[in-house]
Structures are given as C-alpha cells and as structure tokens.
Amino acid sequence: MTDQMHVYALDCYPDPNGDPSVVMIVAARSETDAVELAFTHPNAAQYKAVQLNPKSKPGRAITIDRGVHGFVSWRAYKAL
C-alpha cells in the first residue's frame, strides 16, 4: 500500500436501485481505503450503497489528512 493520499468522490445511494443523493469527498490511500472510510463514517447508516463516482478521477492530496472531508449534493458536484 502506498503512503500517498488521494481524494476520491464516492456516490452515496439511499436506495441501491435509485440515484445517488450526495457525493462524499474522501481522502484515502486507495480506492479500497476510501470505501472502508465511507462505511465507518457516522452518516454511513443513511446509505444502502456507496461506489466510486465513475466520472471522477482521484486527485493527489498532499496536505489533506486521511478521512471523510464532507458531503456535497450530486448536482453541485457535477457543476464543479
């Protein structure tokens, strides 16, 4: 496992057959680490499924600590 941090955007689904409601912004060492962090977050109980946003490429996170750094509405994330 690498020590380099990356920022991942994860789609959060309140219903696994529906559309994502929000995008979770996570700094982690890998995709697997990002998903594990997502499911250990206190808000995880609100979501039935989480997946990496297919339209987002992970960016380098040089000065960001590992963890969940916030939630943004999916529409707002698309506008970024």
mmCIF file of the N, C-alpha and C atoms, coordinates in Angstrom:
data_MODEL
# 
_entry.id   MODEL 
# 
loop_
_atom_site.group_PDB 
_atom_site.id 
_atom_site.type_symbol 
_atom_site.label_atom_id 
_atom_site.label_alt_id 
_atom_site.label_comp_id 
_atom_site.label_asym_id 
_atom_site.label_entity_id 
_atom_site.label_seq_id 
_atom_site.pdbx_PDB_ins_code 
_atom_site.Cartn_x 
_atom_site.Cartn_y 
_atom_site.Cartn_z 
_atom_site.occupancy 
_atom_site.B_iso_or_equiv 
_atom_site.pdbx_formal_charge 
_atom_site.auth_seq_id 
_atom_site.auth_comp_id 
_atom_site.auth_asym_id 
_atom_site.auth_atom_id 
_atom_site.pdbx_PDB_model_num 
ATOM 1   N N  . MET A 1 1  ? 0.850   -1.182 0.000   1.00 0.00 ? 1  MET A N  1 
ATOM 2   C CA . MET A 1 1  ? 0.000   0.000  0.000   1.00 0.00 ? 1  MET A CA 1 
ATOM 3   C C  . MET A 1 1  ? 0.894   1.243  0.000   1.00 0.00 ? 1  MET A C  1 
ATOM 4   N N  . THR A 1 2  ? 0.532   2.213  -0.782  1.00 0.00 ? 2  THR A N  1 
ATOM 5   C CA . THR A 1 2  ? 1.307   3.437  -0.881  1.00 0.00 ? 2  THR A CA 1 
ATOM 6   C C  . THR A 1 2  ? 0.955   4.402  0.249   1.00 0.00 ? 2  THR A C  1 
ATOM 7   N N  . ASP A 1 3  ? 1.896   5.290  0.570   1.00 0.00 ? 3  ASP A N  1 
ATOM 8   C CA . ASP A 1 3  ? 1.636   6.294  1.607   1.00 0.00 ? 3  ASP A CA 1 
ATOM 9   C C  . ASP A 1 3  ? 1.044   7.569  1.021   1.00 0.00 ? 3  ASP A C  1 
ATOM 10  N N  . GLN A 1 4  ? 0.945   7.650  -0.299  1.00 0.00 ? 4  GLN A N  1 
ATOM 11  C CA . GLN A 1 4  ? 0.397   8.838  -0.934  1.00 0.00 ? 4  GLN A CA 1 
ATOM 12  C C  . GLN A 1 4  ? -1.112  8.895  -0.766  1.00 0.00 ? 4  GLN A C  1 
ATOM 13  N N  . MET A 1 5  ? -1.611  10.072 -0.407  1.00 0.00 ? 5  MET A N  1 
ATOM 14  C CA . MET A 1 5  ? -3.052  10.271 -0.261  1.00 0.00 ? 5  MET A CA 1 
ATOM 15  C C  . MET A 1 5  ? -3.649  10.747 -1.574  1.00 0.00 ? 5  MET A C  1 
ATOM 16  N N  . HIS A 1 6  ? -4.871  10.321 -1.833  1.00 0.00 ? 6  HIS A N  1 
ATOM 17  C CA . HIS A 1 6  ? -5.634  10.777 -2.984  1.00 0.00 ? 6  HIS A CA 1 
ATOM 18  C C  . HIS A 1 6  ? -7.024  11.176 -2.516  1.00 0.00 ? 6  HIS A C  1 
ATOM 19  N N  . VAL A 1 7  ? -7.652  12.074 -3.270  1.00 0.00 ? 7  VAL A N  1 
ATOM 20  C CA . VAL A 1 7  ? -9.024  12.489 -2.978  1.00 0.00 ? 7  VAL A CA 1 
ATOM 21  C C  . VAL A 1 7  ? -9.950  11.729 -3.907  1.00 0.00 ? 7  VAL A C  1 
ATOM 22  N N  . TYR A 1 8  ? -10.955 11.085 -3.319  1.00 0.00 ? 8  TYR A N  1 
ATOM 23  C CA . TYR A 1 8  ? -11.931 10.305 -4.074  1.00 0.00 ? 8  TYR A CA 1 
ATOM 24  C C  . TYR A 1 8  ? -13.312 10.892 -3.870  1.00 0.00 ? 8  TYR A C  1 
ATOM 25  N N  . ALA A 1 9  ? -14.133 10.801 -4.902  1.00 0.00 ? 9  ALA A N  1 
ATOM 26  C CA . ALA A 1 9  ? -15.545 11.182 -4.814  1.00 0.00 ? 9  ALA A CA 1 
ATOM 27  C C  . ALA A 1 9  ? -16.362 9.895  -4.855  1.00 0.00 ? 9  ALA A C  1 
ATOM 28  N N  . LEU A 1 10 ? -17.182 9.686  -3.836  1.00 0.00 ? 10 LEU A N  1 
ATOM 29  C CA . LEU A 1 10 ? -17.993 8.474  -3.764  1.00 0.00 ? 10 LEU A CA 1 
ATOM 30  C C  . LEU A 1 10 ? -19.474 8.835  -3.824  1.00 0.00 ? 10 LEU A C  1 
ATOM 31  N N  . ASP A 1 11 ? -20.197 8.179  -4.720  1.00 0.00 ? 11 ASP A N  1 
ATOM 32  C CA . ASP A 1 11 ? -21.643 8.359  -4.799  1.00 0.00 ? 11 ASP A CA 1 
ATOM 33  C C  . ASP A 1 11 ? -22.299 7.586  -3.667  1.00 0.00 ? 11 ASP A C  1 
ATOM 34  N N  . CYS A 1 12 ? -23.243 8.217  -2.979  1.00 0.00 ? 12 CYS A N  1 
ATOM 35  C CA . CYS A 1 12 ? -23.951 7.589  -1.857  1.00 0.00 ? 12 CYS A CA 1 
ATOM 36  C C  . CYS A 1 12 ? -25.413 7.370  -2.253  1.00 0.00 ? 12 CYS A C  1 
ATOM 37  N N  . TYR A 1 13 ? -25.848 6.125  -2.128  1.00 0.00 ? 13 TYR A N  1 
ATOM 38  C CA . TYR A 1 13 ? -27.189 5.732  -2.540  1.00 0.00 ? 13 TYR A CA 1 
ATOM 39  C C  . TYR A 1 13 ? -28.052 5.403  -1.323  1.00 0.00 ? 13 TYR A C  1 
ATOM 40  N N  . PRO A 1 14 ? -29.130 6.177  -1.085  1.00 0.00 ? 14 PRO A N  1 
ATOM 41  C CA . PRO A 1 14 ? -30.041 5.809  -0.001  1.00 0.00 ? 14 PRO A CA 1 
ATOM 42  C C  . PRO A 1 14 ? -30.829 4.550  -0.358  1.00 0.00 ? 14 PRO A C  1 
ATOM 43  N N  . ASP A 1 15 ? -30.986 4.300  -1.666  1.00 0.00 ? 15 ASP A N  1 
ATOM 44  C CA . ASP A 1 15 ? -31.659 3.100  -2.177  1.00 0.00 ? 15 ASP A CA 1 
ATOM 45  C C  . ASP A 1 15 ? -30.737 2.529  -3.259  1.00 0.00 ? 15 ASP A C  1 
ATOM 46  N N  . PRO A 1 16 ? -30.294 1.295  -3.116  1.00 0.00 ? 16 PRO A N  1 
ATOM 47  C CA . PRO A 1 16 ? -29.327 0.758  -4.075  1.00 0.00 ? 16 PRO A CA 1 
ATOM 48  C C  . PRO A 1 16 ? -29.836 0.720  -5.516  1.00 0.00 ? 16 PRO A C  1 
ATOM 49  N N  . ASN A 1 17 ? -31.148 0.767  -5.726  1.00 0.00 ? 17 ASN A N  1 
ATOM 50  C CA . ASN A 1 17 ? -31.707 0.760  -7.084  1.00 0.00 ? 17 ASN A CA 1 
ATOM 51  C C  . ASN A 1 17 ? -32.050 2.164  -7.582  1.00 0.00 ? 17 ASN A C  1 
ATOM 52  N N  . GLY A 1 18 ? -31.765 3.186  -6.765  1.00 0.00 ? 18 GLY A N  1 
ATOM 53  C CA . GLY A 1 18 ? -32.091 4.556  -7.139  1.00 0.00 ? 18 GLY A CA 1 
ATOM 54  C C  . GLY A 1 18 ? -30.872 5.326  -7.596  1.00 0.00 ? 18 GLY A C  1 
ATOM 55  N N  . ASP A 1 19 ? -31.012 6.625  -7.622  1.00 0.00 ? 19 ASP A N  1 
ATOM 56  C CA . ASP A 1 19 ? -29.910 7.510  -7.998  1.00 0.00 ? 19 ASP A CA 1 
ATOM 57  C C  . ASP A 1 19 ? -29.148 7.923  -6.751  1.00 0.00 ? 19 ASP A C  1 
ATOM 58  N N  . PRO A 1 20 ? -27.860 8.288  -6.897  1.00 0.00 ? 20 PRO A N  1 
ATOM 59  C CA . PRO A 1 20 ? -27.118 8.756  -5.726  1.00 0.00 ? 20 PRO A CA 1 
ATOM 60  C C  . PRO A 1 20 ? -27.692 10.086 -5.243  1.00 0.00 ? 20 PRO A C  1 
ATOM 61  N N  . SER A 1 21 ? -27.703 10.293 -3.934  1.00 0.00 ? 21 SER A N  1 
ATOM 62  C CA . SER A 1 21 ? -28.250 11.533 -3.391  1.00 0.00 ? 21 SER A CA 1 
ATOM 63  C C  . SER A 1 21 ? -27.157 12.563 -3.130  1.00 0.00 ? 21 SER A C  1 
ATOM 64  N N  . VAL A 1 22 ? -25.990 12.114 -2.711  1.00 0.00 ? 22 VAL A N  1 
ATOM 65  C CA . VAL A 1 22 ? -24.886 13.033 -2.444  1.00 0.00 ? 22 VAL A CA 1 
ATOM 66  C C  . VAL A 1 22 ? -23.574 12.385 -2.866  1.00 0.00 ? 22 VAL A C  1 
ATOM 67  N N  . VAL A 1 23 ? -22.548 13.220 -2.973  1.00 0.00 ? 23 VAL A N  1 
ATOM 68  C CA . VAL A 1 23 ? -21.194 12.749 -3.232  1.00 0.00 ? 23 VAL A CA 1 
ATOM 69  C C  . VAL A 1 23 ? -20.386 12.977 -1.961  1.00 0.00 ? 23 VAL A C  1 
ATOM 70  N N  . MET A 1 24 ? -19.737 11.940 -1.484  1.00 0.00 ? 24 MET A N  1 
ATOM 71  C CA . MET A 1 24 ? -18.889 12.009 -0.301  1.00 0.00 ? 24 MET A CA 1 
ATOM 72  C C  . MET A 1 24 ? -17.452 12.249 -0.773  1.00 0.00 ? 24 MET A C  1 
ATOM 73  N N  . ILE A 1 25 ? -16.790 13.244 -0.198  1.00 0.00 ? 25 ILE A N  1 
ATOM 74  C CA . ILE A 1 25 ? -15.410 13.555 -0.552  1.00 0.00 ? 25 ILE A CA 1 
ATOM 75  C C  . ILE A 1 25 ? -14.509 12.902 0.499   1.00 0.00 ? 25 ILE A C  1 
ATOM 76  N N  . VAL A 1 26 ? -13.616 12.014 0.045   1.00 0.00 ? 26 VAL A N  1 
ATOM 77  C CA . VAL A 1 26 ? -12.794 11.208 0.951   1.00 0.00 ? 26 VAL A CA 1 
ATOM 78  C C  . VAL A 1 26 ? -11.327 11.302 0.537   1.00 0.00 ? 26 VAL A C  1 
ATOM 79  N N  . ALA A 1 27 ? -10.445 11.506 1.508   1.00 0.00 ? 27 ALA A N  1 
ATOM 80  C CA . ALA A 1 27 ? -9.003  11.412 1.278   1.00 0.00 ? 27 ALA A CA 1 
ATOM 81  C C  . ALA A 1 27 ? -8.548  10.066 1.817   1.00 0.00 ? 27 ALA A C  1 
ATOM 82  N N  . ALA A 1 28 ? -7.911  9.282  0.947   1.00 0.00 ? 28 ALA A N  1 
ATOM 83  C CA . ALA A 1 28 ? -7.519  7.925  1.329   1.00 0.00 ? 28 ALA A CA 1 
ATOM 84  C C  . ALA A 1 28 ? -6.297  7.496  0.522   1.00 0.00 ? 28 ALA A C  1 
ATOM 85  N N  . ARG A 1 29 ? -5.724  6.360  0.922   1.00 0.00 ? 29 ARG A N  1 
ATOM 86  C CA . ARG A 1 29 ? -4.534  5.844  0.250   1.00 0.00 ? 29 ARG A CA 1 
ATOM 87  C C  . ARG A 1 29 ? -4.861  5.011  -0.987  1.00 0.00 ? 29 ARG A C  1 
ATOM 88  N N  . SER A 1 30 ? -6.099  4.493  -1.070  1.00 0.00 ? 30 SER A N  1 
ATOM 89  C CA . SER A 1 30 ? -6.506  3.663  -2.199  1.00 0.00 ? 30 SER A CA 1 
ATOM 90  C C  . SER A 1 30 ? -8.023  3.700  -2.319  1.00 0.00 ? 30 SER A C  1 
ATOM 91  N N  . GLU A 1 31 ? -8.538  3.149  -3.418  1.00 0.00 ? 31 GLU A N  1 
ATOM 92  C CA . GLU A 1 31 ? -9.988  3.065  -3.587  1.00 0.00 ? 31 GLU A CA 1 
ATOM 93  C C  . GLU A 1 31 ? -10.615 2.227  -2.479  1.00 0.00 ? 31 GLU A C  1 
ATOM 94  N N  . THR A 1 32 ? -9.964  1.124  -2.140  1.00 0.00 ? 32 THR A N  1 
ATOM 95  C CA . THR A 1 32 ? -10.478 0.249  -1.077  1.00 0.00 ? 32 THR A CA 1 
ATOM 96  C C  . THR A 1 32 ? -10.507 0.993  0.253   1.00 0.00 ? 32 THR A C  1 
ATOM 97  N N  . ASP A 1 33 ? -9.450  1.732  0.543   1.00 0.00 ? 33 ASP A N  1 
ATOM 98  C CA . ASP A 1 33 ? -9.382  2.524  1.771   1.00 0.00 ? 33 ASP A CA 1 
ATOM 99  C C  . ASP A 1 33 ? -10.499 3.567  1.799   1.00 0.00 ? 33 ASP A C  1 
ATOM 100 N N  . ALA A 1 34 ? -10.778 4.192  0.662   1.00 0.00 ? 34 ALA A N  1 
ATOM 101 C CA . ALA A 1 34 ? -11.832 5.207  0.586   1.00 0.00 ? 34 ALA A CA 1 
ATOM 102 C C  . ALA A 1 34 ? -13.200 4.600  0.901   1.00 0.00 ? 34 ALA A C  1 
ATOM 103 N N  . VAL A 1 35 ? -13.479 3.434  0.341   1.00 0.00 ? 35 VAL A N  1 
ATOM 104 C CA . VAL A 1 35 ? -14.768 2.776  0.594   1.00 0.00 ? 35 VAL A CA 1 
ATOM 105 C C  . VAL A 1 35 ? -14.871 2.355  2.056   1.00 0.00 ? 35 VAL A C  1 
ATOM 106 N N  . GLU A 1 36 ? -13.775 1.843  2.633   1.00 0.00 ? 36 GLU A N  1 
ATOM 107 C CA . GLU A 1 36 ? -13.789 1.468  4.053   1.00 0.00 ? 36 GLU A CA 1 
ATOM 108 C C  . GLU A 1 36 ? -14.066 2.683  4.928   1.00 0.00 ? 36 GLU A C  1 
ATOM 109 N N  . LEU A 1 37 ? -13.443 3.818  4.612   1.00 0.00 ? 37 LEU A N  1 
ATOM 110 C CA . LEU A 1 37 ? -13.693 5.047  5.376   1.00 0.00 ? 37 LEU A CA 1 
ATOM 111 C C  . LEU A 1 37 ? -15.156 5.472  5.249   1.00 0.00 ? 37 LEU A C  1 
ATOM 112 N N  . ALA A 1 38 ? -15.706 5.335  4.060   1.00 0.00 ? 38 ALA A N  1 
ATOM 113 C CA . ALA A 1 38 ? -17.102 5.728  3.846   1.00 0.00 ? 38 ALA A CA 1 
ATOM 114 C C  . ALA A 1 38 ? -18.037 4.941  4.747   1.00 0.00 ? 38 ALA A C  1 
ATOM 115 N N  . PHE A 1 39 ? -17.791 3.646  4.898   1.00 0.00 ? 39 PHE A N  1 
ATOM 116 C CA . PHE A 1 39 ? -18.684 2.820  5.695   1.00 0.00 ? 39 PHE A CA 1 
ATOM 117 C C  . PHE A 1 39 ? -18.414 2.904  7.196   1.00 0.00 ? 39 PHE A C  1 
ATOM 118 N N  . THR A 1 40 ? -17.328 3.526  7.615   1.00 0.00 ? 40 THR A N  1 
ATOM 119 C CA . THR A 1 40 ? -17.096 3.729  9.041   1.00 0.00 ? 40 THR A CA 1 
ATOM 120 C C  . THR A 1 40 ? -17.528 5.122  9.486   1.00 0.00 ? 40 THR A C  1 
ATOM 121 N N  . HIS A 1 41 ? -17.935 5.969  8.557   1.00 0.00 ? 41 HIS A N  1 
ATOM 122 C CA . HIS A 1 41 ? -18.388 7.324  8.888   1.00 0.00 ? 41 HIS A CA 1 
ATOM 123 C C  . HIS A 1 41 ? -19.754 7.248  9.582   1.00 0.00 ? 41 HIS A C  1 
ATOM 124 N N  . PRO A 1 42 ? -20.022 8.140  10.542  1.00 0.00 ? 42 PRO A N  1 
ATOM 125 C CA . PRO A 1 42 ? -21.316 8.105  11.249  1.00 0.00 ? 42 PRO A CA 1 
ATOM 126 C C  . PRO A 1 42 ? -22.541 8.217  10.335  1.00 0.00 ? 42 PRO A C  1 
ATOM 127 N N  . ASN A 1 43 ? -22.415 8.869  9.182   1.00 0.00 ? 43 ASN A N  1 
ATOM 128 C CA . ASN A 1 43 ? -23.547 9.004  8.266   1.00 0.00 ? 43 ASN A CA 1 
ATOM 129 C C  . ASN A 1 43 ? -23.763 7.764  7.403   1.00 0.00 ? 43 ASN A C  1 
ATOM 130 N N  . ALA A 1 44 ? -22.906 6.777  7.507   1.00 0.00 ? 44 ALA A N  1 
ATOM 131 C CA . ALA A 1 44 ? -22.984 5.595  6.645   1.00 0.00 ? 44 ALA A CA 1 
ATOM 132 C C  . ALA A 1 44 ? -24.312 4.864  6.789   1.00 0.00 ? 44 ALA A C  1 
ATOM 133 N N  . ALA A 1 45 ? -24.941 4.935  7.937   1.00 0.00 ? 45 ALA A N  1 
ATOM 134 C CA . ALA A 1 45 ? -26.211 4.238  8.150   1.00 0.00 ? 45 ALA A CA 1 
ATOM 135 C C  . ALA A 1 45 ? -27.322 4.776  7.246   1.00 0.00 ? 45 ALA A C  1 
ATOM 136 N N  . GLN A 1 46 ? -27.147 5.978  6.706   1.00 0.00 ? 46 GLN A N  1 
ATOM 137 C CA . GLN A 1 46 ? -28.161 6.572  5.829   1.00 0.00 ? 46 GLN A CA 1 
ATOM 138 C C  . GLN A 1 46 ? -28.121 5.997  4.415   1.00 0.00 ? 46 GLN A C  1 
ATOM 139 N N  . TYR A 1 47 ? -27.042 5.294  4.077   1.00 0.00 ? 47 TYR A N  1 
ATOM 140 C CA . TYR A 1 47 ? -26.855 4.846  2.699   1.00 0.00 ? 47 TYR A CA 1 
ATOM 141 C C  . TYR A 1 47 ? -26.851 3.333  2.606   1.00 0.00 ? 47 TYR A C  1 
ATOM 142 N N  . LYS A 1 48 ? -27.518 2.817  1.594   1.00 0.00 ? 48 LYS A N  1 
ATOM 143 C CA . LYS A 1 48 ? -27.557 1.370  1.349   1.00 0.00 ? 48 LYS A CA 1 
ATOM 144 C C  . LYS A 1 48 ? -26.374 0.927  0.508   1.00 0.00 ? 48 LYS A C  1 
ATOM 145 N N  . ALA A 1 49 ? -25.803 1.871  -0.266  1.00 0.00 ? 49 ALA A N  1 
ATOM 146 C CA . ALA A 1 49 ? -24.677 1.529  -1.138  1.00 0.00 ? 49 ALA A CA 1 
ATOM 147 C C  . ALA A 1 49 ? -23.805 2.760  -1.354  1.00 0.00 ? 49 ALA A C  1 
ATOM 148 N N  . VAL A 1 50 ? -22.530 2.513  -1.609  1.00 0.00 ? 50 VAL A N  1 
ATOM 149 C CA . VAL A 1 50 ? -21.557 3.563  -1.913  1.00 0.00 ? 50 VAL A CA 1 
ATOM 150 C C  . VAL A 1 50 ? -20.688 3.035  -3.037  1.00 0.00 ? 50 VAL A C  1 
ATOM 151 N N  . GLN A 1 51 ? -20.382 3.891  -4.009  1.00 0.00 ? 51 GLN A N  1 
ATOM 152 C CA . GLN A 1 51 ? -19.462 3.483  -5.066  1.00 0.00 ? 51 GLN A CA 1 
ATOM 153 C C  . GLN A 1 51 ? -18.632 4.666  -5.510  1.00 0.00 ? 51 GLN A C  1 
ATOM 154 N N  . LEU A 1 52 ? -17.477 4.403  -6.070  1.00 0.00 ? 52 LEU A N  1 
ATOM 155 C CA . LEU A 1 52 ? -16.650 5.468  -6.610  1.00 0.00 ? 52 LEU A CA 1 
ATOM 156 C C  . LEU A 1 52 ? -17.386 6.132  -7.756  1.00 0.00 ? 52 LEU A C  1 
ATOM 157 N N  . ASN A 1 53 ? -17.370 7.446  -7.780  1.00 0.00 ? 53 ASN A N  1 
ATOM 158 C CA . ASN A 1 53 ? -18.035 8.181  -8.847  1.00 0.00 ? 53 ASN A CA 1 
ATOM 159 C C  . ASN A 1 53 ? -17.320 7.882  -10.161 1.00 0.00 ? 53 ASN A C  1 
ATOM 160 N N  . PRO A 1 54 ? -18.024 7.316  -11.156 1.00 0.00 ? 54 PRO A N  1 
ATOM 161 C CA . PRO A 1 54 ? -17.360 6.909  -12.393 1.00 0.00 ? 54 PRO A CA 1 
ATOM 162 C C  . PRO A 1 54 ? -16.832 8.068  -13.236 1.00 0.00 ? 54 PRO A C  1 
ATOM 163 N N  . LYS A 1 55 ? -17.308 9.284  -13.000 1.00 0.00 ? 55 LYS A N  1 
ATOM 164 C CA . LYS A 1 55 ? -16.871 10.445 -13.785 1.00 0.00 ? 55 LYS A CA 1 
ATOM 165 C C  . LYS A 1 55 ? -15.737 11.197 -13.119 1.00 0.00 ? 55 LYS A C  1 
ATOM 166 N N  . SER A 1 56 ? -15.296 10.731 -11.970 1.00 0.00 ? 56 SER A N  1 
ATOM 167 C CA . SER A 1 56 ? -14.275 11.444 -11.202 1.00 0.00 ? 56 SER A CA 1 
ATOM 168 C C  . SER A 1 56 ? -12.974 10.655 -11.173 1.00 0.00 ? 56 SER A C  1 
ATOM 169 N N  . LYS A 1 57 ? -11.890 11.338 -11.445 1.00 0.00 ? 57 LYS A N  1 
ATOM 170 C CA . LYS A 1 57 ? -10.559 10.731 -11.330 1.00 0.00 ? 57 LYS A CA 1 
ATOM 171 C C  . LYS A 1 57 ? -9.990  11.145 -9.972  1.00 0.00 ? 57 LYS A C  1 
ATOM 172 N N  . PRO A 1 58 ? -9.346  10.227 -9.247  1.00 0.00 ? 58 PRO A N  1 
ATOM 173 C CA . PRO A 1 58 ? -8.762  10.619 -7.960  1.00 0.00 ? 58 PRO A CA 1 
ATOM 174 C C  . PRO A 1 58 ? -7.654  11.645 -8.150  1.00 0.00 ? 58 PRO A C  1 
ATOM 175 N N  . GLY A 1 59 ? -7.658  12.652 -7.306  1.00 0.00 ? 59 GLY A N  1 
ATOM 176 C CA . GLY A 1 59 ? -6.618  13.672 -7.349  1.00 0.00 ? 59 GLY A CA 1 
ATOM 177 C C  . GLY A 1 59 ? -5.658  13.486 -6.196  1.00 0.00 ? 59 GLY A C  1 
ATOM 178 N N  . ARG A 1 60 ? -4.443  13.981 -6.342  1.00 0.00 ? 60 ARG A N  1 
ATOM 179 C CA . ARG A 1 60 ? -3.470  13.874 -5.263  1.00 0.00 ? 60 ARG A CA 1 
ATOM 180 C C  . ARG A 1 60 ? -3.856  14.789 -4.119  1.00 0.00 ? 60 ARG A C  1 
ATOM 181 N N  . ALA A 1 61 ? -3.669  14.310 -2.916  1.00 0.00 ? 61 ALA A N  1 
ATOM 182 C CA . ALA A 1 61 ? -3.988  15.070 -1.709  1.00 0.00 ? 61 ALA A CA 1 
ATOM 183 C C  . ALA A 1 61 ? -2.712  15.177 -0.881  1.00 0.00 ? 61 ALA A C  1 
ATOM 184 N N  . ILE A 1 62 ? -1.944  16.188 -1.128  1.00 0.00 ? 62 ILE A N  1 
ATOM 185 C CA . ILE A 1 62 ? -0.641  16.308 -0.473  1.00 0.00 ? 62 ILE A CA 1 
ATOM 186 C C  . ILE A 1 62 ? -0.767  16.730 0.986   1.00 0.00 ? 62 ILE A C  1 
ATOM 187 N N  . THR A 1 63 ? -1.636  17.676 1.286   1.00 0.00 ? 63 THR A N  1 
ATOM 188 C CA . THR A 1 63 ? -1.711  18.205 2.651   1.00 0.00 ? 63 THR A CA 1 
ATOM 189 C C  . THR A 1 63 ? -3.023  17.871 3.355   1.00 0.00 ? 63 THR A C  1 
ATOM 190 N N  . ILE A 1 64 ? -3.823  16.987 2.788   1.00 0.00 ? 64 ILE A N  1 
ATOM 191 C CA . ILE A 1 64 ? -5.109  16.636 3.397   1.00 0.00 ? 64 ILE A CA 1 
ATOM 192 C C  . ILE A 1 64 ? -4.951  15.352 4.203   1.00 0.00 ? 64 ILE A C  1 
ATOM 193 N N  . ASP A 1 65 ? -5.511  15.351 5.401   1.00 0.00 ? 65 ASP A N  1 
ATOM 194 C CA . ASP A 1 65 ? -5.469  14.158 6.248   1.00 0.00 ? 65 ASP A CA 1 
ATOM 195 C C  . ASP A 1 65 ? -6.445  13.104 5.734   1.00 0.00 ? 65 ASP A C  1 
ATOM 196 N N  . ARG A 1 66 ? -6.129  11.859 6.031   1.00 0.00 ? 66 ARG A N  1 
ATOM 197 C CA . ARG A 1 66 ? -6.987  10.732 5.673   1.00 0.00 ? 66 ARG A CA 1 
ATOM 198 C C  . ARG A 1 66 ? -8.327  10.880 6.374   1.00 0.00 ? 66 ARG A C  1 
ATOM 199 N N  . GLY A 1 67 ? -9.410  10.674 5.644   1.00 0.00 ? 67 GLY A N  1 
ATOM 200 C CA . GLY A 1 67 ? -10.737 10.710 6.238   1.00 0.00 ? 67 GLY A CA 1 
ATOM 201 C C  . GLY A 1 67 ? -11.778 11.282 5.304   1.00 0.00 ? 67 GLY A C  1 
ATOM 202 N N  . VAL A 1 68 ? -13.018 11.337 5.802   1.00 0.00 ? 68 VAL A N  1 
ATOM 203 C CA . VAL A 1 68 ? -14.134 11.915 5.056   1.00 0.00 ? 68 VAL A CA 1 
ATOM 204 C C  . VAL A 1 68 ? -14.093 13.418 5.287   1.00 0.00 ? 68 VAL A C  1 
ATOM 205 N N  . HIS A 1 69 ? -14.107 14.183 4.200   1.00 0.00 ? 69 HIS A N  1 
ATOM 206 C CA . HIS A 1 69 ? -13.968 15.633 4.305   1.00 0.00 ? 69 HIS A CA 1 
ATOM 207 C C  . HIS A 1 69 ? -15.227 16.400 3.963   1.00 0.00 ? 69 HIS A C  1 
ATOM 208 N N  . GLY A 1 70 ? -16.292 15.708 3.701   1.00 0.00 ? 70 GLY A N  1 
ATOM 209 C CA . GLY A 1 70 ? -17.544 16.407 3.500   1.00 0.00 ? 70 GLY A CA 1 
ATOM 210 C C  . GLY A 1 70 ? -18.451 15.722 2.506   1.00 0.00 ? 70 GLY A C  1 
ATOM 211 N N  . PHE A 1 71 ? -19.633 16.297 2.406   1.00 0.00 ? 71 PHE A N  1 
ATOM 212 C CA . PHE A 1 71 ? -20.661 15.808 1.508   1.00 0.00 ? 71 PHE A CA 1 
ATOM 213 C C  . PHE A 1 71 ? -21.134 16.993 0.683   1.00 0.00 ? 71 PHE A C  1 
ATOM 214 N N  . VAL A 1 72 ? -21.433 16.750 -0.564  1.00 0.00 ? 72 VAL A N  1 
ATOM 215 C CA . VAL A 1 72 ? -21.973 17.792 -1.432  1.00 0.00 ? 72 VAL A CA 1 
ATOM 216 C C  . VAL A 1 72 ? -23.077 17.143 -2.262  1.00 0.00 ? 72 VAL A C  1 
ATOM 217 N N  . SER A 1 73 ? -24.089 17.919 -2.585  1.00 0.00 ? 73 SER A N  1 
ATOM 218 C CA . SER A 1 73 ? -25.160 17.356 -3.409  1.00 0.00 ? 73 SER A CA 1 
ATOM 219 C C  . SER A 1 73 ? -24.589 16.929 -4.756  1.00 0.00 ? 73 SER A C  1 
ATOM 220 N N  . TRP A 1 74 ? -25.176 15.925 -5.341  1.00 0.00 ? 74 TRP A N  1 
ATOM 221 C CA . TRP A 1 74 ? -24.676 15.409 -6.604  1.00 0.00 ? 74 TRP A CA 1 
ATOM 222 C C  . TRP A 1 74 ? -24.716 16.477 -7.669  1.00 0.00 ? 74 TRP A C  1 
ATOM 223 N N  . ARG A 1 75 ? -25.769 17.270 -7.714  1.00 0.00 ? 75 ARG A N  1 
ATOM 224 C CA . ARG A 1 75 ? -25.888 18.341 -8.719  1.00 0.00 ? 75 ARG A CA 1 
ATOM 225 C C  . ARG A 1 75 ? -24.796 19.385 -8.527  1.00 0.00 ? 75 ARG A C  1 
ATOM 226 N N  . ALA A 1 76 ? -24.482 19.725 -7.276  1.00 0.00 ? 76 ALA A N  1 
ATOM 227 C CA . ALA A 1 76 ? -23.411 20.695 -7.024  1.00 0.00 ? 76 ALA A CA 1 
ATOM 228 C C  . ALA A 1 76 ? -22.059 20.117 -7.440  1.00 0.00 ? 76 ALA A C  1 
ATOM 229 N N  . TYR A 1 77 ? -21.852 18.838 -7.172  1.00 0.00 ? 77 TYR A N  1 
ATOM 230 C CA . TYR A 1 77 ? -20.595 18.202 -7.569  1.00 0.00 ? 77 TYR A CA 1 
ATOM 231 C C  . TYR A 1 77 ? -20.423 18.217 -9.087  1.00 0.00 ? 77 TYR A C  1 
ATOM 232 N N  . LYS A 1 78 ? -21.505 17.938 -9.825  1.00 0.00 ? 78 LYS A N  1 
ATOM 233 C CA . LYS A 1 78 ? -21.444 17.971 -11.283 1.00 0.00 ? 78 LYS A CA 1 
ATOM 234 C C  . LYS A 1 78 ? -21.057 19.352 -11.795 1.00 0.00 ? 78 LYS A C  1 
ATOM 235 N N  . ALA A 1 79 ? -21.488 20.398 -11.092 1.00 0.00 ? 79 ALA A N  1 
ATOM 236 C CA . ALA A 1 79 ? -21.196 21.763 -11.510 1.00 0.00 ? 79 ALA A CA 1 
ATOM 237 C C  . ALA A 1 79 ? -19.730 22.134 -11.307 1.00 0.00 ? 79 ALA A C  1 
ATOM 238 N N  . LEU A 1 80 ? -19.036 21.380 -10.423 1.00 0.00 ? 80 LEU A N  1 
ATOM 239 C CA . LEU A 1 80 ? -17.618 21.662 -10.195 1.00 0.00 ? 80 LEU A CA 1 
ATOM 240 C C  . LEU A 1 80 ? -16.873 21.242 -11.414 1.00 0.00 ? 80 LEU A C  1 
# 
